[in-house]
Amino acid sequence: MDLALLISSFSMQQGLAKQSQQEALYRSLRDMLLDGRIPPGTRLASTRTLAAELGIARNSAVYAYERLTEEGFVAATRTGTITLWDGRGQRHARAEAGPIQVRLADRVHGLDNPQPEPDRMLPFVPGLPSLHEFPILQWRRCVERAWKQIQPAQLAYGPAEGLPELRRAVAAYIKVSRGVRCETDQVFITDGTQSSLELCARMLANPGEFGWLENPCYSGAKTAFQSTGLRIVPMEVDREGMAPLESDWRSRPPKLIYATPSHQYPLGALMSIQRRATLIERARECGAWIIEDDYDSEFRHSGQPLPAIQGIHADAPVCYLGTFSKTMFPALRLGFMVLPPMLVERFRGTLRELVHRGHPADQLAMAEFIDTGLFARHLRRMRTLYTERRGTLEHALAKHLGTVLRVRESSGGMHLSAELNVPAQDTEIARQANAEGLLLQPLSHYRVLDGRAYNGFVLGYAGLTGATIEKSVTHLARVVESHGGIKR
Ligand SMILES: Cc1ncc(COP(=O)(O)O)c(C=O)c1O
């Protein structure tokens, strides 16, 4: 054994980080074994000699040898400690095999997002509620009370379908507010809509079957369909929502249909009654399941809300998805699915194997937040606030960008979508705007495969105060102008 080499490796290890002598010796020996600097069959110096040479306590050397023995690098024999690990052989085999080729599953190709996480508090971020207005104090009290109530048994794995307290509260709330027809046992708590979408896709469709998406579409739905191996088919939308052609039903019959009938994401159309009825009828005929994403209909700013399509027939093939990301806050990661009666038992049994649900305190706190009326009060406040902010944004857009942006009509939500009337590219404008501190989403990003491309922006307004709206819109107008967009 080359003691000089060990001494230098040992002093290097000691210099690396604060670690004990025994740890440094163990690591030095292990590294030398791993990279072949100590060949197999070498008899190591005795612990006494080693301790004396390194100037450390003998116990430290004993510790290092014992650990290496436990891990199978060395073995204690009658004649001393012998190394077993063939580091050189391993190195040779590794070199022959070459570097590991990373090839992710085809299902996730194209999903890689190389962009750094954006600052989501920047103006125009879509999909976020006003986080500054969230009643943290009230929520914290609910969470604290929940932890006080929690029994040891609730610290085990929770029921896959969620805690009964929250399921009951959700059922009562959506029956009244969204016209959803359901009993508590149809409500399944999830980690949010993204997780509901993935569960529905995994549970209801086989890889290779057709999954219809609205075009343009919420990218989370596309991700869920693609990553579960569905063949994606874009369905164009018009003023009445998703508009499949007769030939689509025949040539690419869907297994899953993702739709946002209450507020098409991102363009904003409300699906007409006629389309809703036809969608359910045709889906039933071809054995498809409709996934209704009702992501923001709590925030309706004009007109009467249409009830969820789930409520049209009690046994319609519709999985209704809701989320607390918009009504509460996204980091809560709580959402729910309301399954049609014929799916309930099948999901319950399988989800028990697929999902281990946790976070009992958040679920109990959410149930209390709903039951005590705090949720309804928060929604009322936010509805008023968002209506006001939306009005201010519409006004500012008309004033500064009226000649270049056509704002699409929609009656609710937390964002506006607007199309460019001029030949400038949304991606180019967004790139510059975002580099200057806005968070613009180009409409073209929501395109599904070869579906129609839209050129414009999705403009979130929930978190924008009056003063910021005017400032951000004039900023955007300057950027659009610099791309030759505004003719004065
Ligand atoms: C259309 C749509 N559905 C659902 C969600 C929310 O998903 P989650 O519950 O996973 O946060 C969003 C978020 O932006 C969305 O835009």
The ligand as a Tripos MOL2 file, in Angstrom:
@<TRIPOS>MOLECULE
LIG
   16    16     1     0     0
SMALL
NO_CHARGES

@<TRIPOS>ATOM
      1 C1        -56.6970   26.0750  -17.8680 C.3       1 LIG1
      2 C2        -56.0360   25.7710  -16.5560 C.ar      1 LIG1
      3 N1        -56.4160   24.6900  -15.8720 N.ar      1 LIG1
      4 C3        -55.8690   24.4090  -14.6670 C.ar      1 LIG1
      5 C4        -54.8910   25.1910  -14.1060 C.ar      1 LIG1
      6 C5        -54.3900   24.9580  -12.7170 C.3       1 LIG1
      7 O1        -53.7920   23.8080  -12.5170 O.3       1 LIG1
      8 P1        -53.2660   23.3550  -11.0840 P.3       1 LIG1
      9 O2        -54.4470   22.9930  -10.2310 O.co2     1 LIG1
     10 O3        -52.4500   22.1640  -11.4380 O.co2     1 LIG1
     11 O4        -52.4700   24.4630  -10.4710 O.co2     1 LIG1
     12 C6        -54.4150   26.2890  -14.8080 C.ar      1 LIG1
     13 C7        -53.3030   27.0930  -14.2530 C.2       1 LIG1
     14 O5        -52.8310   28.0510  -14.7590 O.2       1 LIG1
     15 C8        -55.0320   26.6040  -16.0510 C.ar      1 LIG1
     16 O6        -54.6580   27.7000  -16.7300 O.3       1 LIG1
@<TRIPOS>BOND
     1     1     2 1
     2     2     3 ar
     3     2    15 ar
     4     3     4 ar
     5     4     5 ar
     6     5     6 1
     7     5    12 ar
     8     6     7 1
     9     7     8 1
    10     8     9 2
    11     8    10 1
    12     8    11 1
    13    12    13 1
    14    12    15 ar
    15    13    14 2
    16    15    16 1
@<TRIPOS>SUBSTRUCTURE
     1 LIG1         1 GROUP 0 **** ****
